[in-house]
Amino acid sequence: MKKRYLMIFMMLVISSLLFSAYSFPELSAATSGSAADDNDPQSPVKITGEFAYSNEFVVETYYVEHAVALLDMTGFVKRDKEWELPVNGQVLGYMKLDAENNRATFELSLPAQPQGIYNDVDQDNQTEQGVQIFTVGYSPNLTGDVFSDGDDRSLGWPSYLASVKTDSENQDEVTGGRLVIWADDSGQQFPSSFGEDGLLFTADDPQMNVPAGFSVIDLDSNPFTIIREREVALTLYEPTDIAVKDFSNLSYSKAFESMFAIASKEYAFNGVDGKQPDWNALHDAVAPKIAQAEKDGDAYSYYLALRDFAMAFHDGHVGLSGGDLEAVYNQNTVLGGYGFAVRELDDGTVVVVYVLPDGPAAQAGMQPGALITKINGVDVQTAIDNVPLFSPQSTDFGARHEKTVFLTRGAIDQKMTVEFTNPDNAAQESGFFQNLMHKLFKSKPAAKTVELTSIYELDSLFAVFQGGSTDEYVLPIEYSFEAAYGIGYIRINSNYDDLGLAVRVFNRALKQFTEAGAVGIVIDMRHNYGGSPLGLAGFLHDQDILLGQLEYYSDKTGKFEAEGPRDKVYPNQEQYSFDKMVLLVDQFCYSACEIEAYGFSQVPGMVVMGQFPTAGVEAETARGDFKLPAGIELTIPTGRFTLPDGSIFLEGQGVQPTIRLAVDQASVLSDQDTVLQAAYDYILNP
């Protein structure tokens, strides 16, 4: 489903789409005016060209099987964004990617007789054969064979890396670029301009005669130009609103003001209570700091001012990257550790879950399982409340977890007093007499207050940050079959990877589980930082699963407008079913992972299980990437997903467990995966 995927996978946070291009080859010589000479034997036989792109992840990460294609534009003629591109008319061309320079070249040989759909677009109210109308567009393969068909269908018409330019703020109306058309004879007509309404293929379009065979129509000239050279050069365009907004060559203040003008107008959650910042107050607070940093030539102060700006959002998709400047900030605030990490339980108890061997806490006698009661003389709950957030958060539970993680972080060589009580089993490590007294009198370990000095260490941070350390050298999807239980286990590690590989592995897992007679399956999405939703739930349900409606701010209307039809998960051609199914979720499933998880949650019979919902970080960021001076990059979401009643889809809520598991000492201190075991127990219990 190329078209729909190309529309969605900018979420990202993972966040950003395919697109922006510039014309590198010289334009072909062309005939201007009404029609080419009917006696002209020339007719295009080959399309060549190149394009540039600024958003790298689509072309360089999501897709590995690249091609361009001659794509039927009937969907645009009908203004039907769910029109399915037929396979018969697709003609593929070779594409060579130059990832180092963010560009590609391509060539496509035109067929002797195209198999597209004829459209009568001359607006004369008489039924005629008409012409076949195509664009050339980027057409990578996701799954199945090389054509857009079946589970890899394309819907609507191309708007990303295509030879036509489209207006994303006006229903992707074609506004320029070049079309390729075919006429069986010289008796057909085609619009010669957009007409007074500025729209193509509408009643006011003036007409011109077109010759038989292939022609390339240049929509950027007025009247349109008919190009009949044997080889024609085209450019594929990345929409300007998708391209990264590069203000890096401006002054600090001008770059900030340029960014602010866009962000304050297009921020995804403007008008949503609890999400929209007070823009005037925020500008008044940050702009003077920006001006002072510019006056002083102080790049670090500039970074800190922009960090204040980013931290004003209650939105996990807002992100600031500062390179070396960010490294300085981290050194001053979080690179120092005390050699221990904690988790907060459901009842508010704060428990030590990791102690660095021979670290400051270990040298002070702290043990895993110790209860923390005070930090710097303040009760631990208040101490957590006072911890500044490290990054913007979309939910209260996300903010609370992050505060707990950074409770034990600071600058290097910083002092902290900790009051803790080791667990009862700590007495086992005492001498014989102390151990005997403990057993005889059932004495409990006494609370102990120590002063710790932070050192440079990251082990304790990564023991709990974003759910603990994960292995980055893994496939996007991994699976195993627990033969002793008859349970299939699938872990979806990432939606930011080779998407075709992910789909094939998931399909293979379900097929093998079915062949093995699995009694149930567990789909684990607890740690997945997003990317592009794949609609994998379509393998498990034979009906459409409705998702959110993507909306963007429109300059034309001054409000948020729907971008295409409501997103959905489509049923896959191959269907699988299992008696029991469990989806595991946690707060470390972000963005596109949450859309994927939501799809699974809507499969009949699926049980959602976990200690927390998914992260509740759901928006689209492709149009909100900024490059600023001093090597700083900022991302702000500009697309939001809504439900039919107007409420926000997933952001701030996440996918909720139907079976919520306790966060208690047994779970946080166990060396076993107690959540996964609970899923197995659910499947095995009648």
C-alpha positions as CSV (number, residue, x, y, z in Angstrom):
1,M,0.0,0.0,0.0
2,K,2.7,2.4,-1.2
3,K,0.6,5.6,-1.3
4,R,-0.9,5.2,2.2
5,Y,2.5,4.3,3.7
6,L,4.2,7.2,2.1
7,M,1.6,9.5,3.7
8,I,1.9,8.0,7.2
9,F,5.5,7.0,7.9
10,M,6.8,10.5,8.6
11,M,5.8,9.9,12.4
12,L,8.4,9.5,13.7
13,V,10.1,10.1,16.6
14,I,10.0,9.3,15.7
15,S,8.7,11.2,13.1
16,S,9.5,12.7,9.1
17,L,8.2,11.5,4.2
18,L,9.8,11.2,0.8
19,F,10.1,14.4,-1.3
20,S,11.8,17.8,-2.4
21,A,13.6,17.9,-5.6
22,Y,15.3,20.3,-8.0
23,S,15.7,20.2,-11.7
24,F,19.2,19.2,-12.6
25,P,19.1,18.3,-16.3
26,E,18.4,20.9,-18.9
27,L,14.8,20.9,-20.0
28,S,13.9,19.4,-23.3
29,A,13.1,21.6,-26.2
30,A,9.3,21.8,-26.6
31,T,6.5,22.8,-28.8
32,S,4.4,25.5,-27.3
33,G,0.8,26.5,-28.1
34,S,-2.2,24.3,-29.0
35,A,-1.0,21.1,-30.7
36,A,2.1,19.6,-32.1
37,D,2.2,19.1,-35.9
38,D,0.3,15.9,-36.7
39,N,2.9,15.1,-39.3
40,D,5.7,15.2,-36.7
41,P,7.0,11.6,-36.4
42,Q,8.5,12.4,-33.0
43,S,7.1,10.8,-29.9
44,P,8.8,10.3,-26.6
45,V,10.2,6.8,-26.1
46,K,12.3,7.3,-22.9
47,I,12.0,9.3,-19.7
48,T,15.1,10.2,-17.7
49,G,15.8,12.5,-14.8
50,E,17.0,12.9,-11.3
51,F,15.8,14.2,-8.0
52,A,17.0,15.4,-4.6
53,Y,15.6,14.7,-1.2
54,S,16.1,16.2,2.2
55,N,14.3,13.7,4.4
56,E,16.6,10.7,4.3
57,F,14.9,7.9,6.2
58,V,12.3,7.0,3.6
59,V,14.7,6.4,0.7
60,E,17.6,5.2,2.8
61,T,16.0,3.3,5.6
62,Y,12.4,2.2,5.0
63,Y,12.9,1.0,1.4
64,V,15.7,-1.0,-0.1
65,E,14.1,-2.0,-3.4
66,H,14.0,1.2,-5.4
67,A,12.3,2.0,-8.7
68,V,10.4,4.7,-10.5
69,A,7.2,3.9,-12.3
70,L,4.7,5.3,-14.9
71,L,1.7,5.8,-12.6
72,D,-1.9,6.2,-13.8
73,M,-3.5,9.5,-12.6
74,T,-7.1,8.4,-12.9
75,G,-7.4,8.7,-9.1
76,F,-6.7,12.5,-9.5
77,V,-9.0,12.9,-12.4
78,K,-11.8,11.3,-10.2
79,R,-10.5,13.1,-7.1
80,D,-10.7,9.7,-5.4
81,K,-7.9,9.2,-2.8
82,E,-9.0,5.6,-2.3
83,W,-8.8,4.7,-6.0
84,E,-6.6,1.7,-6.4
85,L,-3.9,1.8,-9.0
86,P,-4.4,-1.1,-11.4
87,V,-1.3,-3.3,-12.0
88,N,-1.8,-3.5,-15.8
89,G,-0.8,0.1,-16.5
90,Q,2.3,0.1,-14.3
91,V,5.7,0.4,-16.1
92,L,8.8,0.3,-14.0
93,G,12.0,2.1,-14.5
94,Y,15.5,1.8,-13.1
95,M,16.6,4.1,-10.3
96,K,20.1,4.6,-9.0
97,L,20.4,6.0,-5.5
98,D,23.2,8.3,-4.5
99,A,22.7,8.3,-0.7
100,E,25.9,10.2,0.0
101,N,24.6,13.3,-1.9
102,N,20.8,12.8,-1.2
103,R,19.8,12.4,-4.8
104,A,19.0,9.8,-7.4
105,T,18.9,9.4,-11.2
106,F,16.4,7.3,-13.1
107,E,15.4,6.2,-16.6
108,L,12.2,4.6,-17.8
109,S,11.4,3.2,-21.3
110,L,7.9,3.9,-22.5
111,P,5.9,1.0,-23.8
112,A,4.8,0.6,-27.4
113,Q,1.1,0.6,-26.1
114,P,0.4,1.6,-22.5
115,Q,-2.3,-0.2,-20.6
116,G,-3.6,2.7,-18.5
117,I,-7.2,3.9,-18.2
118,Y,-8.6,6.3,-20.7
119,N,-10.1,9.6,-19.4
120,D,-12.2,12.0,-21.4
121,V,-11.0,15.3,-20.0
122,D,-11.9,17.7,-22.8
123,Q,-15.0,19.0,-21.0
124,D,-17.2,19.0,-24.1
125,N,-20.0,16.9,-22.6
126,Q,-19.6,14.3,-25.4
127,T,-18.5,10.8,-24.7
128,E,-15.1,10.1,-26.3
129,Q,-12.2,7.7,-25.7
130,G,-10.0,10.4,-24.3
131,V,-6.4,9.9,-23.3
132,Q,-4.3,7.9,-20.8
133,I,-2.7,10.2,-18.1
134,F,0.4,9.3,-16.1
135,T,2.9,10.8,-13.8
136,V,6.4,9.4,-13.1
137,G,6.9,8.7,-9.5
138,Y,9.1,7.0,-6.9
139,S,7.7,3.5,-6.6
140,P,9.7,1.4,-4.1
141,N,8.7,-2.2,-3.4
142,L,7.4,-3.0,0.1
143,T,6.4,-6.7,-0.2
144,G,5.2,-9.2,-2.7
145,D,6.3,-8.8,-6.3
146,V,7.7,-5.6,-7.8
147,F,4.3,-4.0,-8.7
148,S,1.9,-2.1,-6.6
149,D,-0.7,-4.7,-6.0
150,G,-2.4,-6.8,-3.3
151,D,-1.0,-6.0,0.1
152,D,1.4,-3.5,-1.5
153,R,-1.4,-1.5,-3.3
154,S,-1.2,2.2,-4.1
155,L,-4.2,4.4,-3.5
156,G,-5.1,7.8,-4.9
157,W,-2.4,9.6,-6.8
158,P,1.3,10.3,-6.1
159,S,2.2,13.5,-4.1
160,Y,5.8,12.6,-3.0
161,L,8.7,12.4,-5.4
162,A,6.5,12.6,-8.4
163,S,6.8,14.5,-11.7
164,V,3.8,16.6,-10.7
165,K,3.7,19.3,-8.0
166,T,0.8,19.1,-5.6
167,D,-0.7,21.4,-3.0
168,S,-0.7,19.6,0.3
169,E,-3.0,22.4,1.8
170,N,-5.6,21.9,-0.9
171,Q,-6.4,18.2,-1.1
172,D,-3.1,17.5,-3.1
173,E,-4.4,19.3,-6.1
174,V,-1.9,19.2,-9.0
175,T,-0.4,22.7,-9.4
176,G,2.5,22.1,-11.8
177,G,5.3,19.8,-13.0
178,R,4.9,17.4,-15.9
179,L,2.4,14.7,-17.0
180,V,2.9,12.0,-19.5
181,I,-0.1,11.3,-21.7
182,W,-1.0,8.8,-24.5
183,A,-3.6,9.3,-27.3
184,D,-4.6,6.6,-29.7
185,D,-5.2,9.2,-32.4
186,S,-4.9,12.9,-33.1
187,G,-8.5,13.6,-32.5
188,Q,-8.2,13.9,-28.8
189,Q,-8.0,17.1,-26.7
190,F,-6.3,17.9,-23.4
191,P,-6.4,21.1,-21.2
192,S,-4.1,23.8,-22.3
193,S,-4.1,25.6,-18.8
194,F,-5.6,25.3,-15.4
195,G,-8.4,27.7,-16.3
196,E,-9.8,30.5,-14.1
197,D,-10.4,28.3,-11.1
198,G,-6.7,27.2,-11.0
199,L,-7.7,23.5,-11.0
200,L,-6.9,20.8,-13.5
201,F,-9.6,18.7,-15.2
202,T,-12.5,21.0,-14.3
203,A,-15.2,22.5,-16.5
204,D,-13.4,25.8,-17.2
205,D,-10.2,24.3,-18.6
206,P,-9.4,25.6,-22.1
207,Q,-8.5,22.8,-24.5
208,M,-5.9,22.0,-27.1
209,N,-5.5,19.2,-29.6
210,V,-2.8,16.6,-28.8
211,P,-1.0,14.3,-31.3
212,A,-1.2,10.5,-31.3
213,G,1.2,8.6,-29.2
214,F,3.0,9.7,-26.1
215,S,3.4,13.4,-25.2
216,V,4.8,15.1,-22.1
217,I,2.7,18.0,-20.9
218,D,4.6,20.8,-19.1
219,L,2.1,22.2,-16.6
220,D,4.5,25.0,-15.6
221,S,4.0,27.0,-18.8
222,N,1.0,29.0,-19.8
223,P,-0.4,27.7,-22.0
224,F,0.8,24.2,-21.3
225,T,3.6,23.0,-23.5
226,I,3.5,19.7,-25.5
227,I,7.0,18.0,-25.5
228,R,7.6,15.5,-28.2
229,E,11.3,14.8,-28.1
230,R,12.4,11.2,-28.1
231,E,14.0,11.5,-24.7
232,V,12.5,13.8,-22.1
233,A,13.9,14.8,-18.8
234,L,11.7,15.0,-15.7
235,T,12.2,16.0,-12.1
236,L,10.5,14.3,-9.2
237,Y,9.5,16.8,-6.6
238,E,9.6,16.7,-2.8
239,P,6.8,18.9,-1.5
240,T,8.2,22.1,0.0
241,D,6.3,21.7,3.2
242,I,7.9,18.3,3.7
243,A,11.4,19.5,3.1
244,V,13.5,20.4,6.1
245,K,13.1,24.1,7.0
246,D,16.8,25.3,6.8
247,F,17.4,28.5,8.7
248,S,20.9,27.6,9.7
249,N,22.5,30.5,7.7
250,L,20.4,33.2,9.4
251,S,21.3,35.0,12.6
252,Y,20.2,33.5,15.9
253,S,17.2,35.9,16.2
254,K,16.1,35.7,12.6
255,A,16.2,31.9,12.7
256,F,14.2,31.8,15.9
257,E,11.6,34.2,14.6
258,S,11.3,32.3,11.3
259,M,10.9,29.0,13.2
260,F,8.5,30.5,15.7
261,A,6.2,31.9,13.0
262,I,5.7,28.5,11.5
263,A,5.6,26.5,14.8
264,S,3.1,28.9,16.5
265,K,0.7,28.6,13.5
266,E,1.1,25.0,12.5
267,Y,1.8,23.1,15.8
268,A,-0.3,20.0,15.8
269,F,-2.1,20.5,19.0
270,N,-3.0,24.2,18.8
271,G,-6.4,24.6,20.3
272,V,-6.1,21.5,22.5
273,D,-6.4,22.1,26.2
274,G,-3.2,21.2,28.1
275,K,-1.2,20.9,24.8
276,Q,-1.0,24.3,23.3
277,P,1.7,26.6,24.9
278,D,0.9,30.2,25.7
279,W,2.6,31.4,22.5
280,N,2.9,35.0,23.5
281,A,4.3,34.3,27.0
282,L,6.7,31.7,25.5
283,H,8.0,34.1,22.9
284,D,8.4,36.9,25.6
285,A,10.4,34.5,27.8
286,V,12.7,33.0,25.1
287,A,13.2,35.8,22.5
288,P,15.3,38.0,24.9
289,K,17.6,35.1,25.7
290,I,18.0,34.4,22.0
291,A,18.9,38.1,21.4
292,Q,21.4,38.1,24.3
293,A,23.1,35.0,23.0
294,E,23.4,36.6,19.6
295,K,24.8,39.8,21.0
296,D,27.4,37.8,23.1
297,G,28.1,35.3,20.3
298,D,27.4,32.6,22.8
299,A,26.3,29.4,21.0
300,Y,25.7,27.5,24.3
301,S,23.4,30.2,25.6
302,Y,21.6,30.0,22.3
303,Y,21.2,26.2,22.8
304,L,19.9,26.7,26.3
305,A,17.3,29.3,25.2
306,L,16.0,26.9,22.5
307,R,15.9,24.1,25.1
308,D,13.7,26.3,27.3
309,F,11.5,26.7,24.2
310,A,11.3,22.9,23.6
311,M,10.6,22.1,27.3
312,A,7.6,24.3,27.3
313,F,5.7,21.6,25.3
314,H,3.8,18.7,26.9
315,D,4.6,16.7,23.8
316,G,7.0,13.8,23.5
317,H,7.5,14.5,19.8
318,V,9.1,17.9,20.4
319,G,12.8,17.3,20.2
320,L,16.0,19.4,20.2
321,S,19.4,18.1,19.0
322,G,22.4,20.2,19.7
323,G,25.5,18.1,18.9
324,D,28.5,19.3,20.9
325,L,26.4,21.9,22.6
326,E,24.0,19.2,23.8
327,A,27.0,17.2,25.0
328,V,28.1,20.1,27.2
329,Y,24.6,20.3,28.7
330,N,24.5,16.6,29.4
331,Q,28.0,16.8,31.0
332,N,26.7,19.6,33.3
333,T,23.5,17.8,34.3
334,V,23.2,14.0,33.7
335,L,26.6,12.3,33.0
336,G,27.3,12.0,36.7
337,G,25.8,9.0,38.4
338,Y,25.9,7.5,41.9
339,G,26.0,3.9,40.9
340,F,22.4,3.0,41.5
341,A,19.0,3.2,39.8
342,V,15.5,3.0,41.1
343,R,11.9,2.2,40.2
344,E,8.7,3.6,41.7
345,L,6.1,1.0,42.5
346,D,2.3,1.3,42.3
347,D,2.1,2.1,46.0
348,G,4.7,4.9,45.8
349,T,7.6,2.9,47.2
350,V,10.9,3.6,45.6
351,V,13.1,0.5,45.2
352,V,16.7,0.2,44.1
353,V,16.7,-2.1,41.0
354,Y,20.4,-1.7,40.0
355,V,23.7,-1.2,41.9
356,L,26.9,-0.7,40.0
357,P,29.6,-3.0,41.2
358,D,32.2,-1.1,43.2
359,G,30.3,2.2,42.4
360,P,29.6,4.9,45.0
361,A,26.4,3.3,46.2
362,A,27.9,-0.2,46.4
363,Q,30.8,1.1,48.4
364,A,28.3,2.7,50.8
365,G,26.7,-0.7,51.4
366,M,23.5,-0.3,49.2
367,Q,21.9,-3.5,47.9
368,P,19.5,-4.2,45.1
369,G,16.0,-4.2,46.7
370,A,16.9,-1.4,49.1
371,L,14.1,1.1,49.8
372,I,14.9,4.8,49.3
373,T,13.2,7.0,51.8
374,K,15.0,10.4,51.5
375,I,17.2,12.3,49.1
376,N,19.1,15.3,50.4
377,G,17.0,15.3,53.5
378,V,13.7,15.4,51.6
379,D,11.2,12.6,51.4
380,V,11.8,10.7,48.2
381,Q,8.4,11.5,46.7
382,T,9.0,15.2,47.0
383,A,12.5,14.7,45.7
384,I,11.1,13.0,42.6
385,D,8.6,15.9,42.1
386,N,11.4,18.4,42.1
387,V,13.5,16.6,39.4
388,P,13.5,18.7,36.2
389,L,12.4,16.8,33.1
390,F,15.1,15.8,30.7
391,S,12.9,15.9,27.6
392,P,9.3,16.9,26.8
393,Q,6.7,14.3,27.8
394,S,3.1,13.7,26.6
395,T,1.7,12.0,29.7
396,D,1.9,12.3,33.4
397,F,3.1,8.7,33.8
398,G,5.8,9.3,31.2
399,A,6.9,12.4,33.1
400,R,6.9,10.6,36.4
401,H,9.0,7.8,35.1
402,E,11.6,10.1,33.6
403,K,11.8,12.1,36.9
404,T,12.4,8.8,38.7
405,V,15.2,7.9,36.2
406,F,17.0,11.2,36.6
407,L,16.6,11.3,40.4
408,T,20.0,9.7,40.6
409,R,21.7,11.7,37.9
410,G,23.7,15.0,38.1
411,A,26.9,16.6,37.2
412,I,30.1,14.7,37.8
413,D,31.6,15.1,41.3
414,Q,28.3,16.2,42.8
415,K,27.2,15.4,46.3
416,M,24.0,13.7,47.3
417,T,22.7,12.3,50.6
418,V,20.6,9.2,50.5
419,E,18.5,7.5,53.2
420,F,17.9,3.8,52.4
421,T,17.0,0.6,54.0
422,N,18.5,-2.6,52.6
423,P,16.2,-5.6,52.2
424,D,16.1,-8.3,54.9
425,N,18.3,-10.6,53.0
426,A,21.2,-8.1,53.4
427,A,21.7,-9.6,56.8
428,Q,22.9,-12.8,55.1
429,E,26.0,-11.0,54.1
430,S,26.9,-10.0,57.7
431,G,29.0,-12.0,60.0
432,F,27.9,-15.2,61.9
433,F,26.9,-13.3,65.1
434,Q,24.9,-10.6,63.3
435,N,23.2,-13.2,61.2
436,L,22.3,-15.3,64.3
437,M,20.9,-12.2,66.0
438,H,18.8,-11.4,63.0
439,K,17.3,-14.9,62.9
440,L,16.6,-15.0,66.7
441,F,15.1,-11.6,67.1
442,K,13.7,-11.0,63.6
443,S,15.4,-7.6,63.6
444,K,14.9,-5.5,60.6
445,P,17.7,-3.7,58.8
446,A,18.0,-0.1,60.0
447,A,17.7,2.9,57.8
448,K,21.1,4.2,56.8
449,T,22.0,7.7,55.5
450,V,25.1,8.1,53.4
451,E,26.7,10.9,51.3
452,L,27.6,9.8,47.8
453,T,29.7,11.6,45.2
454,S,28.8,11.2,41.6
455,I,31.3,9.8,39.1
456,Y,31.1,9.5,35.3
457,E,29.1,6.3,34.8
458,L,26.2,5.5,32.5
459,D,25.5,1.9,33.5
460,S,23.0,2.9,36.1
461,L,21.3,5.3,33.7
462,F,20.8,2.8,30.9
463,A,19.6,0.2,33.4
464,V,16.3,2.1,33.6
465,F,16.3,4.8,30.9
466,Q,13.5,4.1,28.3
467,G,12.9,0.7,30.0
468,G,16.5,-0.4,30.2
469,S,19.1,-1.2,27.6
470,T,18.1,-2.9,24.4
471,D,20.2,-4.7,21.7
472,E,20.4,-2.5,18.6
473,Y,21.9,-5.3,16.5
474,V,18.7,-7.2,15.9
475,L,16.2,-7.7,13.1
476,P,13.2,-5.4,13.2
477,I,11.0,-8.4,14.0
478,E,12.1,-11.5,15.8
479,Y,10.1,-14.6,16.7
480,S,10.4,-18.0,18.4
481,F,8.1,-20.9,19.1
482,E,7.8,-22.2,22.6
483,A,7.2,-25.9,21.7
484,A,6.7,-26.9,25.4
485,Y,3.7,-24.5,25.6
486,G,2.6,-24.4,22.0
487,I,2.9,-20.6,22.0
488,G,4.3,-18.4,19.3
489,Y,6.2,-15.3,20.4
490,I,6.9,-12.3,18.2
491,R,8.8,-9.3,19.3
492,I,8.5,-6.2,17.1
493,N,11.7,-4.3,17.9
494,S,11.4,-1.4,15.6
495,N,9.2,0.2,12.9
496,Y,12.2,2.3,11.8
497,D,14.0,-0.2,9.6
498,D,13.7,-2.1,6.4
499,L,9.9,-2.2,6.2
500,G,9.7,-4.9,3.6
501,L,11.9,-7.2,5.7
502,A,9.7,-6.5,8.7
503,V,6.5,-7.5,6.8
504,R,8.0,-10.7,5.4
505,V,9.4,-11.8,8.8
506,F,6.0,-11.2,10.5
507,N,4.2,-13.1,7.8
508,R,6.7,-16.0,8.1
509,A,6.3,-16.2,11.8
510,L,2.5,-16.4,11.6
511,K,2.7,-19.1,8.9
512,Q,5.1,-21.2,10.9
513,F,3.1,-20.8,14.1
514,T,0.0,-22.0,12.1
515,E,1.9,-25.0,10.7
516,A,3.1,-25.9,14.3
517,G,-0.4,-25.8,15.6
518,A,0.1,-22.9,18.1
519,V,-2.5,-22.6,20.8
520,G,-1.9,-18.9,21.0
521,I,0.5,-16.1,20.2
522,V,2.1,-13.2,22.1
523,I,3.0,-10.0,20.2
524,D,5.5,-8.0,22.2
525,M,5.6,-4.2,21.5
526,R,6.9,-3.0,24.8
527,H,10.1,-1.5,23.5
528,N,9.7,0.1,20.1
529,Y,10.6,3.7,19.4
530,G,8.4,4.1,16.3
531,G,9.0,4.7,12.6
532,S,6.3,3.8,10.1
533,P,3.2,1.8,11.0
534,L,2.8,-1.3,8.8
535,G,-0.7,-2.4,9.4
536,L,0.4,-5.8,10.5
537,A,-2.9,-6.4,12.2
538,G,-4.3,-6.9,8.7
539,F,-2.9,-10.5,8.8
540,L,-5.2,-11.2,11.8
541,H,-8.5,-9.6,10.8
542,D,-10.5,-9.7,7.5
543,Q,-12.1,-6.4,8.0
544,D,-10.8,-2.8,7.8
545,I,-9.6,-1.4,11.1
546,L,-10.2,2.3,11.3
547,L,-7.4,4.5,12.8
548,G,-7.2,8.3,13.2
549,Q,-7.8,11.0,10.7
550,L,-4.6,12.9,9.9
551,E,-5.1,16.7,9.9
552,Y,-2.8,19.6,9.1
553,Y,-3.2,23.3,9.5
554,S,-4.2,25.0,6.3
555,D,-3.1,28.5,5.4
556,K,-6.1,28.7,3.0
557,T,-8.7,28.1,5.6
558,G,-6.9,29.1,8.8
559,K,-7.8,25.9,10.6
560,F,-6.8,22.2,10.7
561,E,-8.1,20.3,7.7
562,A,-8.2,16.5,6.9
563,E,-5.4,15.1,4.9
564,G,-7.0,12.5,2.7
565,P,-9.4,9.8,4.0
566,R,-9.2,8.4,7.5
567,D,-6.3,6.0,7.9
568,K,-7.1,2.4,8.2
569,V,-5.5,-1.1,8.4
570,Y,-6.5,-3.1,5.4
571,P,-7.0,-6.9,5.5
572,N,-4.0,-8.8,4.1
573,Q,-4.5,-11.4,1.4
574,E,-3.1,-14.0,3.7
575,Q,-5.1,-14.4,6.9
576,Y,-4.2,-16.2,10.1
577,S,-6.2,-17.0,13.3
578,F,-5.3,-18.3,16.7
579,D,-7.4,-19.3,19.7
580,K,-5.7,-16.9,22.1
581,M,-3.7,-13.7,21.3
582,V,-2.0,-11.3,23.7
583,L,-0.5,-8.0,22.8
584,L,2.1,-6.7,25.3
585,V,2.5,-2.9,25.7
586,D,4.4,-0.5,27.8
587,Q,5.2,3.2,27.9
588,F,8.3,2.6,25.8
589,C,6.2,2.0,22.7
590,Y,6.2,5.3,20.9
591,S,4.5,7.0,18.0
592,A,4.2,4.6,15.0
593,C,4.5,1.7,17.4
594,E,1.4,2.9,19.1
595,I,-0.6,3.0,15.8
596,E,0.6,-0.5,15.1
597,A,-0.4,-1.5,18.6
598,Y,-3.8,0.1,18.3
599,G,-4.4,-1.9,15.1
600,F,-3.6,-5.1,17.0
601,S,-5.8,-4.1,19.9
602,Q,-8.8,-3.9,17.6
603,V,-8.4,-7.5,16.3
604,P,-11.3,-9.6,17.8
605,G,-10.1,-11.8,20.6
606,M,-6.9,-9.8,21.2
607,V,-6.0,-9.1,24.9
608,V,-3.9,-6.1,25.6
609,M,-1.6,-6.7,28.6
610,G,1.0,-4.6,30.4
611,Q,2.1,-2.5,33.4
612,F,1.5,0.7,31.5
613,P,-0.2,2.0,28.4
614,T,1.8,2.8,25.3
615,A,3.6,6.2,25.5
616,G,0.8,8.4,24.3
617,V,3.2,10.2,21.9
618,E,1.2,10.3,18.7
619,A,1.6,13.0,16.0
620,E,3.2,13.5,12.6
621,T,6.4,15.4,12.3
622,A,7.4,15.5,8.6
623,R,6.5,19.2,8.1
624,G,8.1,20.3,11.4
625,D,11.8,19.7,11.0
626,F,14.0,22.8,11.4
627,K,17.8,23.4,10.9
628,L,19.0,26.3,13.1
629,P,22.3,28.0,13.5
630,A,25.2,26.4,15.6
631,G,24.3,22.9,14.3
632,I,21.0,22.8,16.2
633,E,18.0,20.9,14.9
634,L,14.4,21.1,16.2
635,T,11.4,18.9,15.5
636,I,7.9,20.0,16.3
637,P,4.8,17.9,15.2
638,T,2.5,19.6,12.8
639,G,0.0,16.8,12.0
640,R,-2.5,15.4,14.5
641,F,-4.8,12.4,14.4
642,T,-8.4,12.8,15.4
643,L,-11.5,10.6,15.9
644,P,-14.9,11.2,14.3
645,D,-16.1,13.1,17.4
646,G,-13.1,15.5,17.1
647,S,-11.2,14.1,20.0
648,I,-7.4,13.4,19.7
649,F,-6.4,9.9,18.7
650,L,-3.8,8.3,21.1
651,E,-1.8,11.4,22.0
652,G,-1.6,11.8,25.8
653,Q,-3.4,8.5,26.3
654,G,-1.8,5.6,24.4
655,V,-3.2,2.1,23.9
656,Q,-4.6,1.1,27.3
657,P,-4.1,-2.5,28.7
658,T,-7.3,-4.5,29.1
659,I,-5.3,-6.5,31.7
660,R,-3.1,-4.2,33.8
661,L,-0.3,-5.9,35.6
662,A,1.1,-4.6,38.9
663,V,4.4,-2.7,39.2
664,D,5.6,-4.3,42.5
665,Q,8.8,-5.5,44.1
666,A,8.4,-9.0,42.6
667,S,8.2,-7.6,39.1
668,V,10.9,-5.0,39.2
669,L,13.5,-7.1,41.1
670,S,12.9,-10.4,39.3
671,D,15.5,-11.7,36.9
672,Q,12.7,-13.2,34.9
673,D,10.3,-11.5,32.5
674,T,7.2,-11.5,34.7
675,V,5.1,-9.7,32.2
676,L,5.8,-12.2,29.4
677,Q,5.2,-15.0,31.9
678,A,1.8,-13.5,32.7
679,A,0.9,-13.6,29.0
680,Y,1.9,-17.3,28.8
681,D,-0.2,-18.0,31.9
682,Y,-3.2,-16.3,30.3
683,I,-2.9,-18.4,27.2
684,L,-2.4,-21.7,29.0
685,N,-5.2,-21.2,31.5
686,P,-8.5,-22.4,30.2
